[in-house]
Amino acid sequence: MSGAVVPVSDEDLAAYADGRLLPERAASVEAWLASPENAADRARLERWRLQDASLRAALDPVLAEPLPAALRAVLGEARPPLRARRSVRWLAPAAVAAAIGIAIGVGGSFALWGAAPAVARGLADSGMSAHAVYSRETRHAVEVGADDEAHLVSWLSNRLDTPISPPDLSAEGLTFLGGRLVPDGGRPAAQLMYEDGAGQRYTLFIARTDESGTAAMAYAWEPDICAFYWVDGTVGYVFAGPENRRHVEQLSRAVYDQIG
């Protein structure tokens, strides 16, 4: 290769972060990350490592807790359909961690069946990037306003080939502003935007995934923005807002419950 830097994929980065690459491939990833042109990937890798460290700190103390009888009964039955599994995802962290030895997500959101980490992490990056760009717009925050919601829903649903329905977050103090079509790696994705009484913006990013899977809520952060993201079948969601983890998690759960 004469010292050439070999391009790496999101799957390579995720495997490198988890220490799952063979030495030769790991060396290629390190060469890629060392290039000044790939500073964004280095930043993503650091965010992933910070999230992993937060998960370990939150979960390690509870791994030794006994598995509740109710969960033992659930795990002893056949795997239920996706919609029936939603209640299982909100079980206590210790119960799920003890049951499977791993947990995907934070703040009490865990999954018994997980999608590939790179899929969910890439989704979070796309959703947070879109939030950073459009939530700061004053006059052009959305393409189609809430006053034409029927058209917005029809347009986005057709473009994504999946039903899109803006969650009602008025009980949480948010007003629906409208939405727009946004890019996701060359493919169409949807962004729905909300605003609170103080003028702070929140967005729900919706995108199709290449493979069907399930991943419960996980937390993502970058300066001034935090988000919770999850995957349901072939559709992924990212709810992002100002950096206030507890509040954004509360709103994300409200969104999650309505979409289900």
Order of alpha helices (4+ residues) and beta strands (2+ residues): alpha-alpha-alpha-alpha-alpha-alpha-alpha-beta-alpha-beta-beta-beta-beta-alpha
